[in-house]
Amino acid sequence: MTTTALNRPAMNVRNLTAPQISTLKALLFLLCLMPAGLLVKGFFDDALGANPIEAITHATGEWTLRFLLITLAVTPLRKLTHWHWLIRLRRMLGLFTFFYALLHFLTYVVLDQFFDGAAIVLDVLKRPYITVGFSAFVLLIPLAVTSTNAMVRRLGGRRWQALHRSVYGIAILGVMHYWWLVKSDLTQPILYGLVLAALLGFRVWWRNEERKAQLAGKFAMEGPPGVKINQRIIPIKSQTP
């Protein structure tokens, strides 16, 4: 091993540099594209089974849900590990969630229904799992459209956050869509549901802990209710004659 390699500082995972984050983003981008690339390869290699349209529909739907859960896992992981750079990856993961949701929707509209508007409307109205899935997709659209920094400034921080909190409801609808779609083996929908429950439960717990800490800080500054603390600092006079 060379002296240069020995003297090179170890990577600080908690505080990545800007070039390291850029490299990580590029790798993550390619990794997120892999499921779509494998589907395209499988389609042209005739490796998607007897019903390739069904295989593509199910695969894009599952990857939508996976990316949605991964996106929701960013904040808990950041708070537990103090890897604050993780927040820089969340937007990309969220956009890939919409990307696979769009592929899922287009597969249904184009390949499955052949742009038959009447059949699509009938499906949405009569099949609950399609109603729920379609609702989740429609709710994802404004989140994708407002994902840019310019839209954050335009909407304002509070309104932007309020809008993007709808992702929790979208995730619940996504799990319901998958749960109602599956008719026999519910193992995977149950697993996704448990992961989502854990992620949402962590947020509730963390917010409760933050509220306790804020109340404790206020109590320390102001004292118990009904008791006023004189915060004026009175200098102590020296007793030396």
N, C-alpha and C positions, 0 to 999 in steps of 0.2 A: 504494500500500500504506500502511495507517495506521501510526501510531507504535506503537499497541498490538500490532499484528501483528508489527512488527519487534522489539519488546522481549520478546515471548513466547518463553520458552525452548523449544528444540527437544526433541522427545520422545526420551528415552533408552531405546532399544530393549532394552538390557541390563537395565535396572531400571525396569520398568513400575510405575506406581502402582496402588493397589487399584481405583480407578474405571476405569482403563484396562483392567485385567484383566477386570473385570466386563463392560465393553462388548465386549471380545474374546470372552468366553464366550458372550454373547448372540448375537453374529454367527456364532460357530462352531456354536452350537446350530441356528440357522436353516439354515446351510450343510449341516450333517449331515442335516437333514430333507429336503433338496432331492431326493435320489435317490428316496426313498419318495413324495414328492409328485408327481414326474414319472411314476412308475409308475402312481399312482392316476389322474392326468390322462390318461395314455396308454390306460389300461383303459377309462375312460368315453368317450374320444374314438375308441375302436376303432382305436388306432394301434400296437398291439403285435404286429401280424402275424397270420398264420393260426392260430398256436397261442399265445394270450396266456398260458396257464398255464405253458407252457415258458419263455416270455420272462420272466415274473415270477420263476420258480424260478431261472433262470440269473442274472438281474440281482441278486436279493437275495443269492445265493450269492457272486457276485463282489464285491459291496459289503461283505459280511462279511469276506472276505479282505483287501480294500483297507483297511478300517478297522482290522483286526487288525495289518497291517503298519505303518500310520500310527501306531498306538498304540505299537508296538515301536520306532518311529523316534524317539519323543520323547526317550528317555534319551540315545542317541548325539548327537542334535542339541543337547540341553542341554549336554552335556559339551564338545562342539566349539565352541559359540558362547558358552557361559557365560550363556545366557538362562535363568536358573533359574526364571523364571515359567512356562516351558513345562510344568513338572511339575504346575501347577495345571489344565492342560487334559487331562492323561492320563486321569483318571477318566471324564470325559465321553466321550472317544474310545473308551475301553474299554466303556462302557455302550452306546454306539451300535453297537459290534461285536456285542454280545449282542442288541441290538434287531434288527439285520438278520439275524443268525443265527436268531432266533426267527421272523421273517417267512419266512425261507427254509424252516424246519422246518414252519411252519403251512401254507405254500403246498403243500408236499408232502403233508402229512397230510390237509388239508381239501379243497383243490382238485384235487389229483392222485389221491389214494387214497380220498377221501370217507369218512374215518374207518374204513376197512376194516382192522381190527386184524390179522387173519390175513395179509392181503397185505403189510402193513407189516413184520410180523415176518419173513415169508418173504424180503422184499427185504433186510432188514438182515442176515439169515443167509446169503443166497446171492450178493448183489452186494457185492464188496469195497469199491467206492467209497462205497456207502451205509453199510456197516459203519464205515468210517473216518470218514465225515462225521457219522454219528450219535454216534460216540464223542467226536468233537471238540465237538459241541453239548452233550452231557451234561457234559463236563469244564468247559465254559464256565459252567454254571449256578452252581456254588459260588463262582466268581470274581465273578459279578454280585451274588450274595446278600451276599458279604462285602466289598463295595466301599465301605461306609459307614465313617465315622470311629468309630462305636460298635462295629462289628464288629472294627475294627483294635484297639481297646482291649480288647475282650472276648477276642480270640484271643491278643493279645500280638504285639509287632512281629516277633519271629523266626518264630513259627508262621504269621503272616499272610504274611510274605515267602516262606516255604517253599511255602505253598499257591499263591501267585500266580506262582511260578516255573514252574508247570505250563503257563503261557501259551506257553512256548517249544515244548513238545511239542504243544500244541494247534495252533500255527501250522504245524508240520511236518505234522500230520494234515490240516490244511486244504489245504495245497499238494498233498498226496497225493490227497486227495478230488477236487480239480479236475483233477489230472494224469490220474487213472484214468478220470474222467468223459469227458474229451475223447478222441475217437477218431481225429481226422484232424490238425488243425492244433494242434501243441503249443506254438506261439509264446508265448501268454499264460501257460500254466502254467510254462514254462521261465523266463519273465521274473519271475514271482512267486517262483519258487524261487531265482533268483539274488539278488533283493532280500532275501529271508529269509536266505540264506546270508551276505550282506554284513552284515546287522544282527546276526546271531548271531556272526559272525566278529569284528565290532568289539567285542562284549562280551567275547569271549575275550581279544582283544588288550589291551583296556583293563584287564581284571582282572590280566593278566600284568604290565602296566606298573605297576599299583598295588602288586603283590606285590614287584616289583623295588625300588620306591621304599621300601617298608616295610623290606625287608631291608637296603637301603643305609642307612636311618636307624638301624636297630638296630646295624649294623656300626660306624657312626660313633660311636654312644653307648657301645658295649661293647667295641669293638676286635675284631681277628681272633679266630677260635676258638682257645682255649687261652691267650690273652694277657689278663691282667687289668690293667685300667687303674685306677689309684688316682684316684678322682674327688674326693678331699678337696682343698680349696683351701688351700694353705699360703701365708700372706702373706710377701712378700719384705721382708726386713729392710733397712733403709737402711744403706749402707756409709759414710755420712758420720759422722765422729767427733763 
